[in-house]
Amino acid sequence: MDFLRHVATIAGKDLRVELRSREIIFNMAFFAAMIVVLFSFAFLKEAKSGLMVVVAEVTPGFVWIAVLFSATIGMGRAFDRERESDTMRGLLLSPAPRAAIFLGKAAGLFLLMAMVEVVVVPMVWLFFGSPLFDDPVAMGSLVVLATAGVAVIGSVFAAMLMRTRARDVLLPVVLYPILVPLFIAAIKGTSAILGDMPDDAWFWIRFLLVYDALFVVTALWTFESVVIE
Amino acid sequence: MKRAIYLAAAAACIAGFAGTLYLIFYVTPIDRLLLFNQKIFYYHIGAAWMLLVAVLTCGVASLLYLLKRQSRHDDVARAAGELSVLFGAIVLVTGSIWGKAAWDVWWDWEARLTISLLLWMTMVAYMLVRKYGGPGSERMAAALGVFGAINVPLVYFSVSIWRTLHPQTSVVPGLRGSMRVGMWSCVALFGVFYVLMLIPRIQAARNERRLTELREQALDAGIIQ
């Protein structure tokens, strides 16, 4: 119970800092929205009716690429803050367990990404008429699990790269190859929801559950041995 | 003594390459569909096996390094990481040539091709971290090595499912007789080749690390400026 309280305290601290400065969330959300708009230029075609419509098969990609790219800028910044005033040292010296510090940072990132998704998912639904909300339970599970995976793995690598000179360049380089299975699952799951194939969608949701469980354990262990000096 | 064994093994490996060339071009039959083009398959499969072996070596060595903090494990991970990039490049190039002959395209997002590409890219990322990570990058690279190795079954599973949801066009020939012998002797030969390349690379990594340590000691002692 104490453990969860520590996690909540650290996530709450990150959110409070963010809500006072608002420097990450607005930029992340704008960046994500901009990606969706840019994508629409790449995949628009003219329908028989003369209207411009987007190729329906590619809309799941819009959502997930926008989320992933915007998350990357957010996670780098979330750890930059701890570095700039050397507050990571303070966190590590606090009586909270290391695992709780890590999960707190990951939870903060999860909440930031969730706020971006609140903008991006309805935007894709509104602009491209994708029936993303036809199966809200499946879509919700997919979004939560995929976001959790990105937040956990992203926090490990962002924390590791914190003291590195080329961290902004290296973060996507190390992050994306590891996130590929998650990305496939998220896109295929969303396509299944759009195509009204609930069995396929739930298959990918279960896959994400396994992926998340596996990497939460690995992440907790690596965070202990890599970040803590 | 060790040197003599190594040189003998290297000579055997060279003879082995000559032997497999004979096996491939004179003993194994010409493929019914792909004709002469199928010959590239023997070296392709050997390199593909070694890509997987190298990635797993790198993952296990990285894990040991994070657990025990002994630099000798890091030397192994580094050597295996480099070799996985090398074998991955061989796999992708020979695979493309094979694909052009078999399906008339240089690349297809077929499951195995995609898996090899993703594995290779993970290892390229590993090398980039080592090169540009700056001081302390060994531990970061080790963490990436561990994540990459854990990711292998997930990539394999997700990509296979992703592709089998679509019809497959590739024809994987059922291997019989001398083709089977040829394939497995190539895999074994590449295994020996891999170990022969790994050993000197580990030694080079160790020497490089020792040299850096000595230079730091000399700087501390004021022997060099």
Boltz contact constraints between the chains, C-beta under 6 A:
constraints:
  - contact:
      token1: [A, 160]
      token2: [B, 140]
      max_distance: 6.0
  - contact:
      token1: [A, 164]
      token2: [B, 133]
      max_distance: 6.0
  - contact:
      token1: [A, 164]
      token2: [B, 134]
      max_distance: 6.0
  - contact:
      token1: [A, 165]
      token2: [B, 134]
      max_distance: 6.0
  - contact:
      token1: [A, 166]
      token2: [B, 132]
      max_distance: 6.0
  - contact:
      token1: [A, 173]
      token2: [B, 125]
      max_distance: 6.0
  - contact:
      token1: [A, 173]
      token2: [B, 128]
      max_distance: 6.0
  - contact:
      token1: [A, 174]
      token2: [B, 125]
      max_distance: 6.0
  - contact:
      token1: [A, 174]
      token2: [B, 129]
      max_distance: 6.0
  - contact:
      token1: [A, 174]
      token2: [B, 144]
      max_distance: 6.0
  - contact:
      token1: [A, 177]
      token2: [B, 121]
      max_distance: 6.0
  - contact:
      token1: [A, 177]
      token2: [B, 122]
      max_distance: 6.0
  - contact:
      token1: [A, 177]
      token2: [B, 125]
      max_distance: 6.0
  - contact:
      token1: [A, 178]
      token2: [B, 147]
      max_distance: 6.0
  - contact:
      token1: [A, 178]
      token2: [B, 151]
      max_distance: 6.0
  - contact:
      token1: [A, 180]
      token2: [B, 118]
      max_distance: 6.0
  - contact:
      token1: [A, 181]
      token2: [B, 154]
      max_distance: 6.0
  - contact:
      token1: [A, 181]
      token2: [B, 155]
      max_distance: 6.0
  - contact:
      token1: [A, 181]
      token2: [B, 158]
      max_distance: 6.0
  - contact:
      token1: [A, 184]
      token2: [B, 158]
      max_distance: 6.0
  - contact:
      token1: [A, 184]
      token2: [B, 162]
      max_distance: 6.0
  - contact:
      token1: [A, 188]
      token2: [B, 162]
      max_distance: 6.0
  - contact:
      token1: [A, 211]
      token2: [B, 154]
      max_distance: 6.0
  - contact:
      token1: [A, 218]
      token2: [B, 150]
      max_distance: 6.0
  - contact:
      token1: [A, 222]
      token2: [B, 143]
      max_distance: 6.0
  - contact:
      token1: [A, 225]
      token2: [B, 66]
      max_distance: 6.0
  - contact:
      token1: [A, 226]
      token2: [B, 139]
      max_distance: 6.0
  - contact:
      token1: [A, 226]
      token2: [B, 143]
      max_distance: 6.0
